[in-house]
Amino acid sequence: MSRRFIAATAQLGPIARTEPRAEVIARMIALLEEAHRRAAQVVVFPELALTSFFPRWYIEDEAELDRFYETEMPGPETQPLFDAARRLGIGFYMGYAELIREGAAARRFNTSIFVSPEGRIVGNYRKVHLPGHFNPEDWRPFQHLEKRYFEHGDLGFPVYEAMGGKIGMCLCNDRRWPETFRVLGLRGAELVMLGYNTPVHYPMAPEHDHLQDFHNHLSMQAGAYANGCWVIGTAKAGREEGCDLIGGSFIIAPTGQIVARVLGLGDEIATAEIDLDRCSELRRNIFNFALHREPADYGPITEGAETRARERDAIIRADRAPAR
C-alpha cells in the first residue's frame, strides 16, 4: 500500500446545545464529500464532534446528560457517516462522548476512533489528560466539568496499523503534554490525529487569552518535530452557546512546519499530501531515538508514580467535596 495520501482537517463550526445528531452528521458528510472532491483519503474531525461541548454546563439530570453520549458506535444516528465514508473510500478520525453500561454502573469516556476507508473501526482512544474540575464553580463564565463527566482514559496511548503506516490518536488537552507525543513516537506513530474544543478565554489565567492560538500551534508543532511524525489537529470553532472557541485547524509535517490550515471559524477543510516516509528525515538523524535518547537520565518523568497518583487523588477528592 502506498505511504502517500491526501489528508484533510475537517473543522466544524459551532454546534447548538439542541442541534439534532442528524443535522451534525449531515454537516460532517458534506465535509467528507468536499474532502473527496479534493482526493482526500483521510479526514480528521474534532473532539466531541457530534454535540455541543457540554462540559461547559452543570447538568444534574442524568437523563439529560446521557443524551450527549453514544452507547454504540456506529449507532442508528451515526451509521450514515460510516456509510458515506465507505462509499467515498475515506478513512476518518472522530471524537465523541462514550457511555458504557456495566450493570447498574455507568462509565463515561472522552473517546476518539479511527475508521478505515472500508468503514471498519481500526482503533480507539480514551482521553488521558482530563482538564477542568469536578464541582461547578459559580465565579466562572462557563464551566469545564470534564473531570465530572469523564473517567481518566484506560487505554493508554496505543498505536494502530492503518493507511500503510502507524497511526496514533489523542484529544485536546493531551496535545499540551510532551509525554503524549513521545509515547506515541516511541511506539512508532507516523501520523497523530487529534481533535480539540479550546475556548479563547481561560478563566484561571485570563492574561493568556491572547496566546491561545500560539500555544495551540506551539504544542502540536513541537510534538511533530521532536518525534518525527505528521500531526493533524482539528477544532470545533466559533461562538458556541456564548463561548468563543479557537479554530486554527491544520496539518503539520514531521519538520514541525504547517503545510495546510483553515482560514475561518466555521465548517471548513484544508488538505495536504501526507508522505509517511518523510518521518525518517527526523528519526534517522537528530531524533534517532536508539542513538541519541538517554532514558537513564529521565527518571523524574515517571518515578514516584504511586505517590503522584495519591497526591492527585487527594486533590480530586477535595474538589469533589461539597462546599460548606
N, C-alpha and C positions, 0 to 999 in steps of 0.2 A: 504493500500500500504506500502511496506517495506520502511523504512527510511535509508536503507543501499543500496549503489550502487557504481559502479566503475565510476570514472570521469577521463577525460583526458584534459590536457592543450595541445592545438594544435598550436604550434608555426609555423609561416610562415617565410621563408627566404625573401630576397629582392624581390620586385615587380617592374619591369621596368615601366617607365612612359608610354610606348606604349604597354605594355603587355595586350592582349585582355582579357576581362572578362572570356571568355570560358576557357582560359588557367589557370587562377587563380582558377576558380570553379573546374576544373579538379584536381588541386593540393589539394584543400580542400576536395574533395570527396575521394581522395587517403588517406588523413589523417583520414577521417571518417571510411574508410574501415579498416585501421590499428587499429584504436580505437576499432572497432567492433571485430576484431580478439583478442583483449585483454579484451573483455567482457565489454567494457565501455558502459554506458547508457547516459552519458552527455559529450559533448565536448565543450571547450571554445576556440574560435578563437580570433584574435587580434582586436584592434581598426582599423577602415578604412581597413578592411581585403580585400576588393575587388580591391583596387587600390594602386598605389604608394602613399606615404604621400605627397599629392600635396600642402599643405600649405607652403612647403619649396620654392615654386616658386611664383613670382608675375605674375599673369595671368590677362591680361587686356581684352582679348577676352571672352565675356560671353559664347559664344557657346563652346569654348574650355574648359572653366571652368565647364560648365554644364555636360560634358561627365564623370566627376568624381563622379557625384551624381546619386542616384537612385530615380526615380519618383514613383515607386510602389514596393512593397515587399510582396510576390515574384513577380518578373517580368520575362519576357521570358528568360533572361540570367541567373537568379538566381534560377529559378524553378527546374533545375536538382539537385541542392544542397538539396532543400526541399524534392524532390522525393527520393534521396539517403538516407537521414536521416530517412524518413518514412519507406523505405524498410528495413533499418538496425535496426529500432527501437531505434534510438538515438536522444536525445534532444540536441540542440546546442544554444550557445550564439555567436553572431556575431556583430561586429561594422561596420558601413558604413556611407557614406555621404548621407543625406536625403534632397531632394528638393521637396517643396510643392508649387504649383502654386495656388495663390488666386487672380483670375482676372489677372491684369497686374503685380501684385506683386509676387516676389519670396521669399520664406522663406527657409533658409538653416540651417540644424542642424547636429551636430556630434552625431550620433544616434547608439544605440545598441538595439538588440531584443533578447528574448529568445523564442525558438521554441521547443514545446513539442515533445516527441518521436512519436506522432501521426501526426506531421507535421503542427501543429497549432501554430500561434504566440500567446504566453501566455502574454507577457509583452513587453513594450517599455520603453526606457530611452533616454533622450537627455542631453548631457554633460553640466554640470553646471559650472565647474571651467575651463573656457577657458583661456589658457596661450597665450603668444606671444604678437603681436602688430598688428596695423591696416595698417599703411603705410609701404611700403618697405624701408629698411634701407641698404644703399649700403655697409656699413662697415662690414656687417655680411657675413660669408662664405656661409650661406644659410638662407633663410627667415623662419619665423614662424608666418604665417599670419592667424592663427585660428580666431582671433578677426575680421578679414576682411571677412572670408569665412563662418563663422557660427554665429548664434544667440545664446545668453545665453539660455540654456535649460529651457523649460517652464513646465516640468512635475514634478519638484522636485525630491525626491528620493523615488519612490514608491516601495512597496514590493508585490510580487505575490505568489500565491499558486501554487506549482509545485513540482514534484518529491517527494511527500509525506511530504513536508515541506514548508518553506517560503524562497523565493529567492529574492535577490536584485542585482542591476547592477550599475556600474559606469564606467568611462572611463579615463584612463591615468592620467592626472593631478589631477583628483578628488582624487586619492589614497593618495596624499600628504597632504590632509586636513583631520584632525581627525574628523571634523564635518560630513564628508561624512559617515564614518563607524558608528558614534554614532547615526545619524538619522536613518540609516538602522537598527542598533541594537535596537533602541527604538521601531521601528516598527516590530521587531521580526524576522528580516532576519537571517536565519541559514546558508545560503550559499551566498556569494557575489562573483559575476563574473565580471572580468574587463579585457579589452584589452588595450595595450599601444604601442606607437611608440616613443621611447625615444632615442635621439641622445647621443652618447658618449660625444661629445663636447657641452658645454654650453657657448655660446658667452658672456653672461652677467657676468659670473664668471668662467672663464676657470680653476681657481685654484681648482674647484670642479670636474673637469672631471674624476679624478681617483676615485671619490666617487659615481659615478652614479649607479653602481650595488649595492653598500652598501645602498644608500638611497632608491633605488627601493625596496629592500628586507625589510629594516627597516620600511618603511611606511606601507607595507602590513602585516608584522608580527605583528606590534603594533596594527593595526586595527583589526586583527583577535583576538588577545589576549584580548584587552580591551573591546571587545564586544562579546566574546564567540561565534565566528562564523567561519566557514570554508571560506577560500578565495582562489580563483583560478585566477592567473594573467598570461596573455598570451601576448607575444611580437610579433611584426614584427621585425625581427632581421637581422643583417648582413649589408654589404655595399650596400646601396640602392641609386642609382644615385649619387654616390660620397659622400654620408653621412653615417657614421657608426652608426648603431643602436644597442643598448644593447639587449641581449637576457635574459637569466635567468628565462624563463617561469617556473612557479612552482605552487604547491598545498600546502596550509598551513592549519594545524589543528587549532581548537579553542584555543589550548595552545600556539599558536604562532610558533610551530615547523614546519619546512619544511619537508614534508613527500614524496615529489616527485619533480624532477627537470630535465629539459632537459640538455643536455651536450654541444650542439653546437649552431650554429647561422643560421641553415637552417630550412627546413621543418622537424619537429620532434614532437613527442608526448611523454608525460610522464603520467603515470596513478597512481591512488591511490584509495583505498576504502574510500568513504565518509560515515560516520555514523553520521547522524544529531542529534542523541540522545546525542552525546558527547558534544554538546553545553551546556548542563545542568551542566557539570563539572565546568564551569566558572560562569554560570548565576545563579546557586543556592548558590554560595559561594562568592568568592572575588568580583565578578562583579554582585552581586544581586542588580539590579537597584532599585527595590522597597525598599530595606532595606538600601542601602548604598549611593545612589546618593543624592546630596544636590543641586537641581536646583535653590533654592532661592539664592545661592551664586554665580551663574554663569551668572549674569546679563550682564557683559561686552561682552559676546559672541554674544548676539542678540540685545542689547539695541542700540538705535540710528540708526536703520536700514535705515530710510529715509535720515538721514544726510550722512551716509556712501554711500548710493546709489547716492546722489547728488555729493559727492566728486569723486566717481568712474566715474560717467558720465562726470564730468568736465575733468578728466584725459583722458578719451576716446575721448572726443571732441577735446582736444588739440592734441592727437595723430593723429586724422583723418584730422586735418587742414593741407592743403598742405604747404610744406616747401617754404620759401621765398628765 
